[in-house]
């Protein structure tokens, strides 16, 4: 991470697309949420939104966990 946006060299090393503010570009829709343009690479919280309140990071972390569970298992029983 970084204080302004994620460290660009990390995103570049993985080949993750960045948004206009330099954050990892990832969707939040229910189908395929928090996925980046790179297969099996997810982004949430400050990495996706930029510097924000910790409650947003917690919420996105939980939602990303559900999305990853659904990606790996085909479905998820984790709360949305």
Secondary structure as the mmCIF struct_conf table of DSSP 4:
data_model
#
loop_
_struct_conf.conf_type_id
_struct_conf.id
_struct_conf.beg_label_comp_id
_struct_conf.beg_label_asym_id
_struct_conf.beg_label_seq_id
_struct_conf.end_label_comp_id
_struct_conf.end_label_asym_id
_struct_conf.end_label_seq_id
BEND BEND1 UNK A 3 UNK A 5
HELX_RH_AL_P HELX_RH_AL_P1 UNK A 8 UNK A 14
TURN_TY1_P TURN_TY1_P1 UNK A 15 UNK A 15
STRN STRN1 UNK A 18 UNK A 18
TURN_TY1_P TURN_TY1_P2 UNK A 20 UNK A 21
BEND BEND2 UNK A 22 UNK A 23
STRN STRN2 UNK A 24 UNK A 24
HELX_LH_PP_P HELX_LH_PP_P1 UNK A 25 UNK A 25
BEND BEND3 UNK A 29 UNK A 30
TURN_TY1_P TURN_TY1_P3 UNK A 31 UNK A 34
STRN STRN3 UNK A 35 UNK A 35
BEND BEND4 UNK A 37 UNK A 38
TURN_TY1_P TURN_TY1_P4 UNK A 39 UNK A 40
STRN STRN4 UNK A 42 UNK A 42
TURN_TY1_P TURN_TY1_P5 UNK A 45 UNK A 45
HELX_RH_AL_P HELX_RH_AL_P2 UNK A 46 UNK A 49
BEND BEND5 UNK A 51 UNK A 51
HELX_RH_AL_P HELX_RH_AL_P3 UNK A 54 UNK A 73
BEND BEND6 UNK A 74 UNK A 75
BEND BEND7 UNK A 78 UNK A 78
#
